[in-house]
Amino acid sequence: MRVLELAPQVYASGQLFESDLQLLAKQGVRSIVHTRPDNESEGQPPAADLAKAAEGFGITLVHFPVDPASMTKEVADEFLGACDELHRPLMVCGRSGGQSTKIWETAESFQD
């Protein structure tokens, strides 16, 4: 799994699977924001299944599907507000680490 640091204690990765959650828990991740819409591609685990599995490792997972290309200031505020309410370290995951990074950067650009 490729992980990128976006901000202090905020990281990005591509699609997570249940098998990744134990490793994230061992690394101290306490929260995940899953930005990928369900059923985007075959073999993608539903966010509800990931949330249930994450809970078993003491990780909170919030499903916040968003497309960086169509993000508005209102959506950016909601996204960053949801992230601010979660315990750190925080992982933002989507289809790819690049998409997760773009979502974070786009949301932050609305704050300037």
FENLINMO-V715908 format. One line per field, one symbol per residue. phi: phi as a letter, one per 40 degrees, with the letter a starting at -180 (. if undefined). psi: psi as a letter, one per 30 degrees, with the letter a starting at -180 (. if undefined). burial: + if it has 16 or more other ideal C-beta (glycine too) atoms within 10 Angstrom, else -. A space follows every 50 residues. Layout:
# FENLINMO-V715908
phi = ???
psi = ???
burial = ???
This chain:
# FENLINMO-V715908
phi = .cbbccadgbbbacdcbdcccccccccgcbabbcccccgcacgcccdccc ccccdcbgbcbbcbcabccbcbcccccccccccccccccbbbbacacccc cccccccccccc
psi = kkkkkelkgklklaklleffeeeeefggkflkjjfkklgelkfkkkeeee eeeeefggkkkkjikkjffgkleeeeeeeeeeefflklkkkkkbeleeee eeeeeeeefff.
burial = --+--+---+++++++---++--+----++++++++--------+-+--+ +-++--+-++++++-+-+--+---++--+---+--+-+++++++--+-++ ++++-++-----
